[in-house]
């Protein structure tokens, strides 16, 4: 993380260089977790699309007179 950067946390701005190492570590942890949440949301969208396709294919295979 480069000095001179500003981060906004809960609506308040902080100079990154003024944060403790522990605070910087937690900020890194939050960024990693946010990336993982985004990845999982993409995976969920893919799975939901597949589910919809399977449901449509099933519907097409069902007898019309039932």
C-alpha positions in Angstrom: 0.0 0.0 0.0 1.4 3.3 -1.0 1.9 6.2 1.3 -0.3 9.3 0.5 -3.4 7.1 -0.1 -6.6 8.0 1.7 -9.1 5.4 2.7 -12.7 6.1 3.8 -14.1 4.0 6.6 -17.6 4.6 7.9 -17.7 7.9 6.1 -14.5 9.2 7.6 -11.2 9.6 5.7 -7.9 8.3 7.0 -4.4 8.7 5.6 -3.1 5.2 5.1 0.3 6.1 6.3 -1.2 7.1 9.7 -2.9 3.7 10.3 -1.2 1.2 12.6 0.1 -2.0 11.1 -2.8 -3.9 12.7 -5.3 -1.5 11.1 -3.6 -2.0 7.7 -3.7 -5.7 8.1 -7.4 -5.6 8.9 -8.0 -3.4 5.8 -6.2 -6.0 3.7 -8.3 -8.7 5.2 -11.5 -6.7 4.4 -10.3 -6.3 0.8 -9.6 -10.0 0.4 -13.0 -10.9 1.9 -14.8 -8.4 -0.4 -13.1 -10.0 -3.4 -14.1 -13.5 -2.2 -17.7 -12.3 -1.7 -17.7 -11.0 -5.2 -16.3 -14.2 -6.6 -19.0 -16.2 -4.7 -21.7 -14.0 -6.0 -20.5 -14.6 -9.6 -20.5 -18.3 -8.9 -24.0 -18.1 -7.5 -25.2 -16.3 -10.6 -23.7 -19.0 -12.8 -25.3 -21.7 -10.8 -28.7 -20.0 -10.9 -28.5 -19.6 -14.7 -27.7 -23.4 -14.9 -30.6 -24.2 -12.6 -33.0 -22.1 -14.7 -31.8 -24.0 -17.9 -32.2 -27.4 -16.2 -35.7 -26.4 -15.1 -36.6 -25.3 -18.6 -35.3 -28.5 -20.1 -37.2 -30.5 -17.5 -40.4 -28.7 -18.4 -39.9 -29.5 -22.1 -39.6 -33.2 -21.2 -42.8 -33.4 -19.2 -46.0 -34.8 -20.8 -48.2 -32.1 -22.2 -51.4 -33.7 -21.0 -50.5 -33.9 -17.3 
